[in-house]
């Protein structure tokens, strides 16, 4: 799954356009390397978002098959590091 779709599907960011803008700005890293929106994520990858007040890292636990998942199921798909 593309990293921009994954960020919005697992409710890390609210909208895919926000995820795409973050990727264009270069603040999203996949396994320590700057990523483009088309970068695919796999189970076990680490996605880091560098905010102004610090960075947040997430581990990919599962790839969702639907466009979005309920917020109550977020822990099954992503783990904050």
C-alpha distances in whole Angstrom, upper triangle without the diagonal:
4,6,8,7,6,10,11,10,12,15,15,16,17,16,13,16,17,14,14,18,17,15,18,20,19,19,15,15,13,15,18,17,17,13,13,10,9,8,5,6,7,10,13,12,14,13,16,18,21,23,27,28,26,23,20,18,15,14,11,13,10,7,8,9,11,11,13,14,18,19,21,18,16,18,16,13,14,17,19,21
4,6,5,6,9,10,10,12,14,14,14,16,14,11,13,14,11,10,14,14,11,14,17,16,16,13,13,11,14,17,15,14,10,9,7,5,5,4,6,9,12,15,12,14,12,15,15,19,21,24,26,24,21,19,17,15,15,12,15,13,10,11,12,13,12,14,16,19,20,22,20,18,19,18,15,15,18,19,21
4,5,5,6,9,10,11,12,11,11,14,13,10,12,12,8,9,12,11,9,12,14,13,13,9,10,8,12,14,13,11,8,8,6,7,6,6,6,9,12,13,11,11,9,11,12,15,17,21,22,20,17,15,14,12,12,10,14,13,10,12,14,14,13,14,15,18,18,21,19,16,18,17,13,13,15,16,17
4,5,5,7,9,10,11,10,9,11,9,6,8,9,5,6,9,9,8,10,13,13,12,10,12,11,15,16,15,13,10,9,5,7,8,9,10,13,15,17,14,14,11,13,12,15,16,20,22,20,17,16,15,14,15,13,16,15,13,13,14,14,12,12,15,18,17,21,19,16,18,19,15,14,17,17,19
4,6,5,6,9,10,10,10,11,9,6,9,11,8,9,12,12,11,14,17,16,16,13,15,14,17,19,18,16,13,12,8,9,10,9,10,13,14,17,15,15,13,15,15,18,19,23,24,23,20,18,17,15,15,13,15,13,10,10,11,10,8,9,12,15,16,19,17,14,17,17,13,14,17,18,20
4,5,5,6,8,8,9,11,11,9,12,12,9,11,14,13,12,16,17,17,16,12,13,12,15,17,17,16,13,13,10,11,10,9,8,10,11,13,12,12,10,13,13,17,18,22,23,21,18,16,14,11,12,9,11,10,8,8,10,10,9,9,10,14,14,16,14,12,14,13,10,10,13,14,17
4,6,6,6,5,6,8,8,7,10,9,7,9,12,10,11,14,15,15,13,10,12,12,15,16,16,15,12,13,10,12,12,11,10,13,14,15,13,12,9,11,10,14,15,18,19,18,15,13,12,10,11,10,13,12,11,11,13,13,11,10,11,14,13,16,14,11,14,14,11,10,12,13,15
4,6,5,6,5,6,6,5,9,9,7,10,12,12,12,15,17,17,16,13,15,15,18,20,20,18,15,15,12,14,14,14,13,15,16,18,16,16,13,14,13,16,17,20,21,20,18,15,15,13,15,13,15,14,12,11,13,11,8,7,9,12,11,15,14,11,14,15,12,12,15,15,18
4,6,8,8,9,9,8,12,12,11,13,16,15,15,19,20,20,19,16,17,16,19,21,21,20,17,17,14,15,15,14,13,14,15,17,16,16,14,16,16,19,20,23,24,23,20,17,16,14,14,12,13,11,9,7,9,8,6,4,6,9,10,13,11,9,13,12,10,11,14,15,19
4,6,8,9,11,11,14,14,12,15,17,16,16,20,21,20,18,15,17,16,18,20,21,20,18,18,16,17,16,15,13,14,13,15,14,14,12,14,14,18,18,22,22,21,18,15,14,11,11,10,11,10,9,8,11,10,9,6,6,8,8,10,9,6,9,9,7,7,10,12,15
4,5,6,8,10,13,12,11,14,16,15,16,19,20,20,17,15,17,17,20,21,22,21,19,19,16,18,18,17,15,17,17,18,17,16,13,14,14,17,16,20,20,19,17,14,14,12,13,13,14,13,13,11,14,12,11,8,8,8,7,10,10,7,10,12,10,9,12,12,16
4,7,9,10,13,10,9,13,14,12,13,17,17,17,14,12,14,14,17,18,19,17,16,17,15,17,17,16,14,16,16,16,15,13,10,11,10,13,13,16,17,15,13,10,11,9,11,11,13,14,13,13,16,15,13,11,11,12,10,13,12,9,11,13,11,9,11,10,13
4,6,7,9,7,6,10,11,10,12,15,15,15,13,12,15,16,19,19,19,18,16,16,14,17,17,17,16,18,19,19,17,16,13,13,10,13,12,15,16,16,14,12,13,12,15,15,17,17,16,15,18,16,13,11,13,13,12,15,15,12,15,17,14,12,14,13,16
4,7,9,7,8,11,12,12,14,17,17,18,16,15,18,19,22,23,23,21,19,18,16,18,19,19,18,21,21,23,21,19,16,16,14,16,15,18,19,19,18,16,17,16,18,17,19,19,17,16,18,16,13,10,12,13,11,15,15,13,16,18,16,15,17,17,20
4,5,5,7,9,10,11,13,15,16,17,16,15,18,19,22,23,23,20,18,16,13,16,17,18,18,21,22,23,21,20,17,17,15,17,17,19,21,21,19,18,18,17,19,18,20,19,17,16,17,15,11,10,13,14,14,18,18,15,19,20,17,17,19,19,22
4,5,5,6,9,10,10,12,14,15,15,13,16,17,20,21,20,18,15,13,10,12,14,15,15,18,20,22,19,19,15,16,15,17,17,20,22,22,19,18,18,17,19,17,20,18,16,15,16,14,11,11,14,16,16,19,19,16,20,20,17,17,20,19,22
4,5,5,6,9,10,10,12,14,14,14,17,18,22,22,21,18,15,13,10,13,15,17,18,21,23,24,22,21,17,18,15,17,17,19,22,22,20,19,20,19,21,20,23,22,19,18,20,18,14,14,17,19,19,23,22,20,23,24,21,20,22,22,24
4,5,5,6,9,10,11,13,12,12,15,17,20,20,19,16,15,13,11,14,16,17,18,21,23,23,21,19,15,15,12,14,13,16,18,18,17,16,17,17,20,19,22,22,20,19,21,19,16,15,18,19,18,22,21,19,21,23,20,18,20,19,22
4,5,5,6,9,10,11,10,9,12,13,17,17,16,13,11,10,8,11,12,14,14,17,19,20,17,16,12,12,10,12,13,16,18,17,15,14,15,14,17,16,19,19,17,16,18,17,14,14,16,18,17,21,20,17,19,20,17,16,18,17,19
4,5,5,6,9,10,11,10,13,14,18,18,16,13,10,8,6,9,11,13,15,18,21,22,18,18,14,14,12,14,15,17,20,20,18,17,17,17,19,18,21,21,18,18,20,19,16,16,19,21,21,24,23,20,23,23,20,19,21,20,22
4,5,5,6,9,9,10,13,16,19,19,17,13,12,10,9,13,14,17,18,21,23,24,21,19,16,15,12,13,13,15,18,18,17,17,18,19,21,21,24,24,22,22,23,22,19,19,22,23,22,26,25,22,25,26,23,21,23,22,23
4,5,5,6,6,6,10,13,16,15,14,11,10,10,9,13,13,16,16,19,21,21,18,16,12,11,8,9,10,12,15,15,13,13,14,15,18,18,22,22,20,21,23,22,19,19,21,23,21,25,24,21,23,24,21,19,20,18,19
4,5,5,6,5,8,10,14,14,12,8,6,6,6,10,10,13,14,17,20,20,16,15,11,11,9,11,12,15,18,16,14,15,15,15,17,17,21,21,19,20,22,22,19,19,21,24,23,26,25,21,23,24,20,19,20,19,20
4,5,8,9,11,14,17,16,13,10,9,7,8,11,12,15,17,20,23,23,20,18,15,14,12,13,14,16,19,19,17,18,18,19,21,21,25,24,22,23,25,24,22,22,25,27,26,29,28,25,27,28,24,22,24,23,23
4,6,8,11,14,17,15,13,10,10,10,11,14,15,18,19,22,24,24,20,18,15,13,11,10,11,13,16,16,15,16,17,19,21,22,25,26,24,25,27,27,24,24,26,28,26,30,29,25,27,28,25,23,24,22,22
4,6,8,11,14,12,10,6,7,8,10,13,13,16,16,20,22,21,18,16,12,11,9,9,11,13,16,15,13,14,15,17,19,19,23,24,23,24,26,27,24,24,26,28,26,29,28,25,26,27,24,21,22,20,20
4,7,10,13,11,10,7,9,10,12,15,14,16,16,19,21,20,16,14,10,8,6,5,7,10,12,11,9,11,12,14,16,18,21,23,22,23,26,26,23,23,24,26,24,27,26,22,23,25,21,19,19,17,17
4,7,10,9,8,6,6,8,9,12,11,13,12,15,17,16,13,10,7,6,5,6,9,12,14,12,10,10,10,11,13,14,18,19,18,20,22,23,20,20,21,23,22,24,23,19,20,21,18,16,16,15,15
4,6,5,5,4,6,9,11,13,10,12,11,14,15,14,10,8,6,5,6,8,12,15,16,13,10,10,9,10,12,13,17,18,18,20,23,24,22,22,23,25,23,25,24,20,20,21,18,15,16,14,14
4,5,5,6,6,9,11,12,8,9,8,10,12,11,7,6,5,6,9,11,15,18,19,16,13,12,10,10,10,10,14,15,15,18,20,22,21,21,21,24,23,25,22,19,19,19,16,14,14,14,14
4,6,8,9,13,14,15,11,11,10,11,12,9,6,5,6,8,11,13,17,20,20,17,14,13,10,10,10,11,14,16,16,19,22,24,23,23,23,26,25,26,24,20,20,20,17,15,15,14,13
4,7,9,13,15,16,13,14,13,14,15,13,10,8,8,8,10,11,15,18,18,15,12,12,10,12,12,14,17,19,20,23,25,27,26,26,26,28,26,28,26,23,22,23,20,17,17,16,14
4,6,10,13,14,11,13,12,14,16,15,11,10,9,9,11,12,16,18,20,17,14,15,13,14,15,16,19,21,20,23,25,27,25,26,27,29,28,30,28,24,24,25,21,19,19,18,17
4,7,10,12,10,12,13,16,18,17,13,12,10,9,10,11,14,16,19,16,13,14,13,15,16,16,20,21,20,23,25,26,24,24,26,28,27,29,28,24,25,25,22,19,20,19,18
4,7,8,6,9,10,13,16,16,12,12,9,10,11,12,15,18,20,18,15,15,14,14,15,15,19,19,18,20,22,23,21,21,23,26,25,28,26,22,23,23,20,18,19,19,19
4,5,5,9,11,15,18,18,15,15,12,13,13,15,17,20,22,21,18,18,17,17,18,17,21,20,18,20,21,22,20,21,23,26,25,28,26,23,25,25,21,20,22,21,22
4,6,8,10,14,17,18,15,15,12,14,13,16,18,20,23,21,19,18,17,17,17,16,19,19,16,17,18,18,16,17,20,23,23,26,24,21,23,23,19,18,21,21,22
4,6,9,13,16,18,15,16,14,16,16,19,21,24,26,25,22,21,19,18,18,16,19,18,15,17,17,18,16,18,21,24,24,27,25,22,24,23,20,19,22,22,23
4,7,10,13,15,12,13,11,14,15,17,20,23,25,23,20,19,17,16,15,14,17,16,14,16,17,19,17,19,21,24,24,26,24,21,22,22,18,17,20,20,21
4,7,10,12,10,12,11,14,16,19,22,25,27,24,21,19,17,15,14,11,14,13,11,13,14,16,15,17,19,22,22,24,22,19,20,19,15,15,18,19,20
4,7,9,6,9,9,12,14,18,20,24,25,22,19,17,14,12,10,8,11,10,8,11,13,15,15,16,17,20,20,22,19,16,17,16,12,12,14,16,17
4,6,6,9,10,14,17,20,23,27,27,24,21,18,15,12,10,7,9,8,7,11,13,16,16,17,17,20,21,22,18,16,16,14,11,12,14,16,17
4,6,9,11,15,17,21,23,27,27,24,21,18,14,11,8,5,5,6,7,11,13,16,17,17,17,19,19,20,16,15,14,12,9,10,11,14,15
4,7,10,13,16,19,22,26,26,22,19,16,12,10,6,5,6,8,10,14,17,19,20,20,19,21,21,21,18,16,14,13,11,10,10,12,12
4,6,10,13,16,19,23,23,20,16,14,10,8,6,5,8,10,11,14,17,19,20,19,19,22,21,22,19,16,15,15,12,10,11,12,12
4,6,10,13,16,19,19,16,12,10,7,6,5,6,10,12,13,16,19,21,21,20,19,22,20,21,19,16,15,15,12,10,10,10,9
4,7,10,13,16,17,14,10,8,6,5,6,8,11,13,13,16,19,20,19,18,18,20,19,20,19,15,15,16,13,10,10,10,10
4,6,9,13,13,10,7,6,4,6,9,11,14,16,17,19,22,23,21,20,20,22,20,22,20,17,17,18,15,12,12,10,9
4,6,10,11,9,6,5,6,9,12,13,17,19,18,20,23,23,21,20,20,22,19,22,21,17,18,20,17,14,14,11,12
4,7,8,6,4,7,9,12,15,17,20,22,22,24,27,27,25,23,24,25,22,25,24,21,21,23,20,17,17,14,13
4,5,5,5,8,11,13,17,19,22,24,24,25,28,27,25,23,24,25,22,24,24,21,21,24,22,18,18,15,15
4,6,8,11,14,17,21,23,26,28,28,29,32,31,28,27,27,28,25,27,28,24,25,28,25,22,21,18,18
4,7,10,13,16,20,23,26,28,28,29,32,32,29,27,27,27,24,26,27,23,24,27,25,21,20,16,16
4,7,10,14,17,20,23,25,26,27,31,30,28,26,26,27,24,26,26,22,22,25,23,19,17,14,13
4,7,10,14,16,19,22,22,24,27,27,26,24,24,25,22,24,23,19,19,22,20,16,15,11,10
4,7,10,13,16,18,19,21,24,24,23,21,21,21,18,20,20,16,15,18,16,12,11,8,7
4,7,10,13,16,17,19,22,23,22,20,20,21,18,20,18,15,14,16,14,10,9,6,5
4,7,9,12,13,15,19,20,19,17,16,18,15,17,15,12,11,12,10,6,5,4,5
4,6,9,11,14,17,19,19,18,16,18,16,17,15,12,10,11,9,6,5,6,7
4,6,7,10,14,16,16,15,14,16,16,16,13,11,10,9,6,5,7,9,11
4,7,10,13,15,16,15,14,16,15,15,12,10,9,7,5,5,7,10,12
4,6,9,12,14,13,11,14,14,15,11,10,10,7,5,7,10,13,15
4,7,9,11,11,10,14,15,16,12,11,12,10,7,9,12,15,18
4,6,7,8,7,11,13,14,10,10,12,10,7,10,14,17,19
4,7,8,9,12,15,16,13,13,15,13,11,14,18,21,23
4,6,7,10,13,15,12,13,16,14,12,15,19,21,24
4,7,10,13,15,14,13,16,15,13,15,19,21,24
4,7,9,12,10,10,14,13,11,13,17,18,22
4,6,8,7,7,11,10,9,11,15,17,20
4,5,6,7,10,11,11,13,15,17,21
4,5,5,8,10,10,11,13,14,18
4,6,8,9,11,12,13,15,18
4,6,6,7,9,11,14,17
4,5,5,6,8,10,14
4,6,5,6,9,12
4,6,8,11,14
4,7,10,13
4,7,10
4,6
4
